[in-house]
Amino acid sequence: MPLTVRGAPIGPVSIAIAGLASMGGFLFGEDTGQISGLLIMSDFKNRFATEVDVNNMPIFNSWLEGLIVSSLSIGTLLGVLIGAPLADKFGRRRAMSIECMIFCAGVVIQVTSFEAWWQIAIGRGVTGVGVGALSAAVPLYQSETVPKEIRGALVATYQLFITIGILVAYLINLGTNELSTSAQWRIPIAIGIVFAAILGFGIQLCPESPRWLVSRGRLDEARKSIATVRGARGRKHHDALSGRGTGGDEAALRAEQTEALIGEEQQGIIAAIRKEQEMGPASWAACFSPKNKVLYRTLLGITLQAGQQLTGANYFFYYGATIFSAVSISGPFTAQIILGAVNVACTFLGLYLLERFGRRLPLIFGAIWMAIFLIIYAAIGTSGDP
């Protein structure tokens, strides 16, 4: 039975779509979080570190450590550039399944490594291509498929799943750290295949993006897709529509209103696609055109995403265990779990604030909040010994 949000019917499938597709974010988070713990695991250092310290213990030099960590980001950069074209060519669902296979290939490259650090770096780069492409395809699919009444919150679940993935990676690292064999680091890496398989196969059970279907002239399938996310595909809906349902005239009226809403949505998509086709094919250069504030929007999007990286948050996700070990914290893995748990909790808060106060206010106040505590963090880190 569909839910009702702001007077419009919402099918349970909408929630399932958001959760399942957001597994792409989970893969990103899990791959981001795992490397921090791997860098201080004994077997990982014995196999891949190229230098020793004064106690003749294996250590990573800074450039090799940075290369292994950043190879994921390099792959992500390449992946995000191919994510949208793949989604346009093969459809949103099939593209995500392909990208999951790329991710799995990267995992296999890593877990089959024995002493070649470059194989780990290449494997992380390949998984980066997969999660980078997913980071383009998943929000695109969600925004085109889920009903507009709950679109903001459901699309934001992608970020929520990134933070959950980071936390799960920290928990897995804690569980395998005490192992004495290569399973210590192979298990955290290999387990990503399980989550990729859930997304790759599961997404095929979900409806395709109605916008993509309309762009391919598959109007009947597009209508069925919209009806599915609106909860209007079951026998109960059809019985109500035909007057055979148990709800009488009231149920029949609701069913008719839902059918009208589905038709309006489909016509809106058709009109938007038609307008895009009249404008002709877009190019990368068009993203930087000053006409109609396109350049402004492009720079705004780039600045927001670059600013998120420049806050240094990922510094702790990538090197947290190393940092906590360096400052003599006895349980670096536990400290990271605390960090990851706070990250998840605050993301839940963000989902509420997005729907309650819109997009701009949470962004503005969130940036101010971060600036205050970054200043405090920097001041504490540089204050002299009294």
C-alpha positions in Angstrom: 0.0 0.0 0.0 1.5 3.4 -1.0 2.3 6.0 1.6 1.1 9.6 1.2 3.6 12.5 1.4 2.4 16.0 0.8 -0.8 14.6 -0.6 0.9 12.4 -3.2 1.2 8.6 -3.2 4.7 7.1 -2.6 5.3 3.4 -3.2 7.5 1.4 -0.9 9.7 0.6 -3.9 10.9 4.2 -3.8 12.5 3.6 -0.4 14.0 0.3 -1.7 15.4 2.0 -4.8 17.1 4.7 -2.6 18.6 2.2 -0.3 19.8 -0.3 -2.9 21.2 2.2 -5.3 23.0 3.9 -2.4 25.1 0.8 -2.0 27.3 2.5 -4.6 28.0 5.1 -1.9 28.7 2.3 0.6 31.3 0.8 -1.8 33.0 4.3 -2.0 33.0 4.6 1.8 34.2 1.1 2.5 37.1 1.5 0.1 37.9 4.9 1.5 37.9 3.7 5.2 39.7 0.4 4.8 43.1 1.8 3.7 43.7 3.7 6.9 43.8 0.5 9.0 45.7 -1.5 6.4 48.6 0.9 6.5 49.4 0.0 10.1 48.6 -3.8 9.9 51.8 -5.8 10.4 51.4 -8.3 7.5 50.6 -5.5 5.1 53.7 -3.6 6.1 55.9 -6.7 6.0 54.8 -7.4 2.4 54.6 -3.9 0.8 56.7 -1.4 2.9 60.0 -0.7 1.2 62.0 0.8 4.2 62.8 0.0 7.8 62.9 2.2 10.9 65.7 2.4 13.5 64.3 -0.8 15.1 64.5 -2.6 11.8 60.7 -2.6 11.5 59.1 -2.2 8.1 57.7 1.3 7.4 56.2 3.1 4.4 58.0 6.1 3.2 55.8 9.1 2.6 55.6 9.0 -1.2 54.7 5.3 -1.4 52.1 5.7 1.3 50.6 8.7 -0.5 50.7 6.9 -3.8 48.8 3.8 -2.5 46.2 6.0 -0.8 45.7 8.5 -3.6 45.5 5.8 -6.3 41.8 5.4 -5.4 41.2 9.1 -6.0 43.1 9.0 -9.3 40.8 6.1 -10.4 37.8 8.0 -9.1 38.6 11.0 -11.2 38.7 8.8 -14.3 35.5 7.0 -13.3 33.4 10.0 -12.7 34.1 11.2 -16.3 32.8 8.0 -17.8 29.9 7.5 -15.4 27.3 9.7 -17.1 28.2 8.6 -20.7 27.9 4.9 -19.6 24.5 5.6 -18.0 23.3 7.4 -21.1 24.4 4.6 -23.4 23.4 1.5 -21.5 20.7 2.8 -19.2 21.1 3.6 -15.5 20.7 0.1 -14.1 22.9 -1.7 -16.6 25.6 0.9 -16.2 25.7 0.4 -12.4 26.0 -3.3 -12.9 29.0 -2.8 -15.3 30.6 -0.4 -12.8 30.2 -3.0 -10.0 32.1 -5.5 -12.2 34.9 -2.9 -12.6 35.0 -2.5 -8.9 35.2 -6.3 -8.4 38.1 -6.5 -10.9 40.0 -4.0 -8.8 39.4 -6.0 -5.6 40.7 -9.2 -7.3 43.8 -7.4 -8.4 44.5 -6.3 -4.8 43.8 -9.6 -3.0 45.9 -11.6 -5.4 49.0 -9.4 -4.6 51.8 -10.9 -2.5 54.7 -8.5 -2.3 54.1 -6.0 -5.2 53.0 -2.7 -3.8 52.3 -1.4 -7.3 49.7 -4.2 -7.7 47.9 -2.8 -4.6 48.0 0.7 -6.1 46.8 -0.5 -9.5 43.9 -2.4 -7.9 42.9 0.6 -5.8 43.0 2.6 -9.0 40.6 0.2 -10.8 38.2 0.1 -7.8 38.4 3.9 -7.9 37.2 3.9 -11.5 34.2 1.7 -10.4 33.2 3.8 -7.5 33.8 7.1 -9.4 31.5 6.0 -12.2 28.9 4.9 -9.6 29.2 8.3 -7.9 27.9 9.8 -11.1 25.3 7.1 -12.0 23.7 6.5 -8.6 22.5 10.1 -7.8 21.5 10.4 -11.4 19.3 7.3 -11.2 17.9 8.2 -7.9 17.0 11.8 -8.9 15.3 10.6 -12.1 13.4 7.7 -10.5 12.2 8.6 -6.9 9.1 10.8 -6.5 9.9 14.5 -6.2 8.1 14.8 -2.8 10.9 12.8 -1.1 13.7 13.2 -3.6 16.0 15.4 -1.5 16.1 13.0 1.5 16.4 9.9 -0.7 19.1 11.2 -2.9 21.0 12.2 0.2 21.0 8.6 1.3 24.0 8.2 -1.1 26.1 10.4 1.3 24.7 8.5 4.3 25.8 5.2 2.8 29.3 6.6 2.2 29.6 7.3 5.9 28.1 3.9 6.8 30.6 2.3 4.5 33.5 4.1 6.2 32.3 3.0 9.6 31.8 -0.6 8.5 35.4 -0.6 7.1 36.7 0.5 10.5 34.8 -2.2 12.2 36.1 -4.9 9.8 39.7 -3.6 10.3 39.3 -3.9 14.1 38.0 -7.5 13.7 40.8 -8.7 11.4 43.8 -6.7 12.9 44.6 -9.4 15.4 45.0 -12.1 12.7 48.6 -13.1 12.0 48.3 -14.1 8.3 47.5 -12.1 5.2 43.8 -12.6 5.9 44.5 -9.6 8.2 44.2 -7.2 5.2 42.8 -9.5 2.4 39.5 -9.9 4.2 38.7 -6.2 4.5 39.5 -5.7 0.8 37.8 -8.9 -0.5 34.5 -8.3 1.4 33.8 -5.4 -1.0 32.8 -8.0 -3.6 29.8 -9.0 -1.5 28.4 -5.5 -1.4 29.2 -4.9 -5.1 27.3 -8.1 -6.0 24.3 -7.0 -3.9 24.1 -3.7 -5.9 25.0 -5.2 -9.3 22.4 -7.9 -9.2 19.8 -6.2 -7.0 19.5 -3.0 -9.1 18.3 -5.2 -12.0 15.1 -5.9 -10.0 14.4 -2.1 -9.7 12.6 -0.1 -12.4 14.6 1.8 -14.9 14.8 5.6 -14.9 11.6 6.8 -16.6 13.6 9.8 -18.0 16.1 7.5 -19.8 13.2 5.3 -21.1 11.4 8.4 -22.5 14.7 9.5 -24.2 14.7 6.1 -25.9 11.1 6.3 -27.0 10.0 3.6 -24.6 6.9 5.5 -23.3 4.9 2.5 -22.0 7.9 1.3 -20.0 8.4 4.8 -18.6 4.8 5.0 -17.4 5.1 1.6 -15.7 8.3 2.8 -14.0 6.5 5.9 -12.7 3.6 3.8 -11.6 5.8 1.4 -9.7 7.5 4.1 -7.6 4.0 5.6 -7.0 2.7 2.3 -5.7 0.2 2.0 -8.5 1.2 -1.4 -10.0 -0.5 -3.8 -7.6 -3.8 -5.6 -7.9 -5.3 -3.4 -5.2 -4.8 -0.3 -7.3 -6.2 -1.8 -10.4 -9.2 -3.2 -8.5 -9.9 0.3 -7.0 -9.5 1.9 -10.4 -12.0 -0.5 -12.0 -14.5 0.0 -9.0 -14.0 -3.6 -7.7 -11.9 -2.6 -4.7 -13.0 -2.7 -1.1 -12.6 1.0 -0.5 -15.6 2.0 -2.6 -15.8 5.4 -4.3 -13.1 6.9 -2.1 -10.6 4.3 -3.2 -11.6 4.7 -6.8 -11.1 8.4 -6.6 -7.6 8.0 -5.1 -6.7 5.6 -7.8 -7.9 8.0 -10.5 -5.9 10.8 -8.9 -2.8 8.7 -8.9 -3.3 7.8 -12.6 -3.6 11.5 -13.4 -0.5 12.2 -11.4 1.4 9.5 -13.3 0.3 10.9 -16.6 1.3 14.5 -15.6 4.8 13.3 -14.6 5.2 11.4 -17.8 4.1 14.4 -19.9 6.5 16.6 -18.0 9.4 14.3 -18.7 8.4 14.1 -22.4 8.3 17.9 -22.6 11.7 18.2 -21.0 13.4 15.6 -23.2 11.8 17.3 -26.3 13.2 20.6 -25.3 16.7 19.1 -24.8 16.5 17.5 -28.2 15.5 20.8 -29.8 18.6 22.4 -28.2 20.9 19.8 -29.8 23.6 17.7 -28.2 25.5 19.3 -25.3 29.3 19.4 -25.0 31.8 19.8 -22.1 32.4 23.3 -23.4 28.7 24.2 -22.9 29.3 23.7 -19.1 31.5 26.7 -19.1 29.3 29.0 -21.2 28.4 32.3 -19.3 24.9 32.3 -21.0 22.0 31.6 -18.7 24.3 31.4 -15.7 25.6 28.0 -16.8 29.2 28.9 -15.9 28.0 30.1 -12.5 26.3 26.8 -11.8 29.3 24.8 -13.0 31.7 26.7 -10.8 29.3 26.5 -7.9 29.2 22.7 -8.2 33.0 22.4 -8.5 33.6 24.8 -5.6 31.3 23.0 -3.3 32.8 19.6 -4.0 36.4 20.9 -3.9 35.7 22.8 -0.7 34.4 19.6 0.9 37.8 17.9 0.1 39.8 21.0 1.2 38.3 20.9 4.7 40.7 18.0 5.3 37.9 15.5 6.4 39.3 12.8 4.2 42.7 13.3 5.8 41.4 11.5 8.8 39.5 8.9 6.8 42.7 7.9 4.9 45.3 8.4 7.6 43.4 8.3 10.8 44.9 5.1 12.2 48.4 6.3 11.3 47.8 9.6 13.1 46.3 8.0 16.2 49.2 5.6 16.4 51.7 8.4 16.0 50.3 10.3 18.9 50.5 7.1 21.1 46.8 6.4 21.3 46.6 2.8 22.4 43.6 1.8 20.3 43.9 3.6 16.9 41.2 1.3 15.4 38.8 2.0 18.2 39.4 5.7 17.9 38.6 5.5 14.2 35.3 3.7 15.0 34.3 6.6 17.2 35.2 9.1 14.4 33.1 7.0 12.0 30.1 6.7 14.3 30.0 10.5 14.8 30.2 10.9 11.0 27.2 8.6 10.5 25.1 10.2 13.3 25.7 13.7 11.9 24.7 12.6 8.4 21.3 11.4 9.8 20.9 14.9 11.2 21.8 16.4 7.8 19.0 14.4 6.2 16.5 15.9 8.5 17.8 19.4 8.1 17.7 19.2 4.3 14.0 18.5 4.4 13.2 20.9 7.3 15.2 24.0 6.2 15.9 23.5 2.5 19.4 23.2 0.9 21.1 26.6 1.3 20.7 27.2 5.1 22.2 23.8 6.2 25.0 24.4 3.7 25.8 27.9 5.0 25.6 27.0 8.7 27.4 23.7 8.2 30.3 25.6 6.6 30.5 28.1 9.4 30.4 25.3 12.0 33.3 23.5 10.2 35.3 26.6 9.9 35.1 27.3 13.7 36.3 23.8 14.6 39.0 23.7 12.0 40.4 26.9 13.5 40.2 25.4 17.0 41.9 22.2 15.7 44.7 24.2 14.0 45.2 26.4 17.1 45.5 23.4 19.4 47.9 21.7 17.1 50.3 24.7 17.0 50.1 26.1 20.5 53.4 26.1 22.4 54.2 24.2 25.7 53.5 26.7 28.5 
